[in-house]
Amino acid sequence: DAGVIQSPRHEVTEMGQEVTLRCKPISGHDYLFWYRQTMMRGLELLIYFNNNVPIDDSGMPEDRFSAKMPNASFSTLKIQPSEPRDSAVYFCASSLTTSPGTDTQYFGPGTRLTVL
Amino acid sequence: DQQVKQNSPSLSVQEGRISILNCDYTNSMFDYFLWYKKYPAEGPTFLISISSIKDKNEDGRFTVFLNKSAKHLSLHIVPSQPGDSAVYFCAVRFINTDKLIFGTGTRLQVFP
């Protein structure tokens, strides 16, 4: 199994530009999560999907952030327009719900975003 | 407001000794408590978890303790090995959801 795949691994952009981060979950997993990691706040949950449907987007910081999951094998996180304070590592994770306590999340390698 | 706090940003331990990582939480609406480990340039990986109905869970060198009255979670690693050097995140799961809340992480360094 290839694990969770994220692209790009690194992204450097200028303030005001649109940024799109991509994620391919593990095949067969029915949950997909987007997180942001910063030094100050650690790992923050932004949004998660179940069977391609957004369940909880309360962690999305602003309207500049949007996420989609058009099918079971692909999701995007878009920031438009980007700002320097969006600089962080963005992780995608997926899980297969079997029973409580065993539905561990599998994380991708992350995308390091730098907004100049 | 942080619902999950790891007050020690870093910890240094000698190889062979015990490492104790701590985590405090503020909400009682959690049913599972987890630890994840993260190496540089990689995503976090699941390490061990414990249900709210238990107070201890062991897996090899790793033991997680839960003190519900104190709203405190700890991870013990014994004996510590250099390969354990990583950032450790505690996480809590809201009851009957799949939503995890993570702490800020503790960087563990195990030296020879």
Interface residues (C-beta under 8 A of the other chain):
Chain A: V4 Y31 F33 Y35 M39 M40 R41 G42 L43 E44 L45 Y48 N50 I55 D56 F91 A93 S95 T97 P100 G101 D103 T104 Q105 Y106 F107 G108 P109 G110
Chain B: Q2 Q6 D31 Y32 L34 Y36 A41 E42 G43 P44 T45 F46 S49 S51 F89 A91 T97 D98 K99 L100 I101 F102 G103 T104 G105
